[in-house]
Amino acid sequence: MQVDFFAYSQKVNVVPEFGICDDTGKEKPAYIDYDISRQEDWGALVQSENSHDYSFIAVDNNIIIPKPDNEHQEESRCDAMLHTNKTIAFIELKDKRKTKAGDAAKQLKTAIKVFKENHDIESFENKKAYVCNKAHPHMNVTSNSLCDSFLEETGVTLHVARTISHFE
């Protein structure tokens, strides 16, 4: 089954920063929030520096990605993506303090795999993935092995941080 991720793309307003949210317990897709008074509710904080070329794609609960062995069930996948002309970023949002980065990385890998099957990821100069946890914003990985193996397996750099800095 062909999956056109870009068919779900929407432009992001030109602002210095914005949030990406995913309401826990609701079967709704992730979304952009521009209200900085709700910054503590943002799963990811994106410092966009008033860039004009950010686009957002809600993935989970939005884009249907069936399991290869059972098309009636969907793959577990990341919550969202951001892209510019040069950069593609896959984003998994978490909100529990005890979340393990390795578990979130599996969801990112699934989305990246399906994206590669349907699009030329090499057309992007920068390929990034983020595990963002609002309950533990400074969550870190105790070793670089997760990030190293993620890069080796996917060709995408893994970041474990709530803040996504300006891409270009």
Stockholm file with secondary structure:
# STOCKHOLM 1.0

chainA/1-168         MQVDFFAYSQKVNVVPEFGICDDTGKEKPAYIDYDISRQEDWGALVQSENSHDYSFIAVDNNIIIPKPDNEHQEESRCDAMLHTNKTIAFIELKDKRKTKAGDAAKQLKTAIKVFKENHDIESFENKKAYVCNKAHPHMNVTSNSLCDSFLEETGVTLHVARTISHFE
#=GR chainA/1-168 SS CCCCGGGGEEECCCCSEEEEECCTTCCCCCEEECCGGGGGGCSEEEECTTCSCCEEEECTTTSCCEETTEEEEECCCCSEEEECSSEEEEEEEECCTTCCHHHHHHHHHHHHHHHHHHSCGGGSSEEEEEEEETTSTTCCCSSTHHHHHHHHHHSCEEEECSEECCCC
#=GC SS_cons         CCCCGGGGEEECCCCSEEEEECCTTCCCCCEEECCGGGGGGCSEEEECTTCSCCEEEECTTTSCCEETTEEEEECCCCSEEEECSSEEEEEEEECCTTCCHHHHHHHHHHHHHHHHHHSCGGGSSEEEEEEEETTSTTCCCSSTHHHHHHHHHHSCEEEECSEECCCC
//
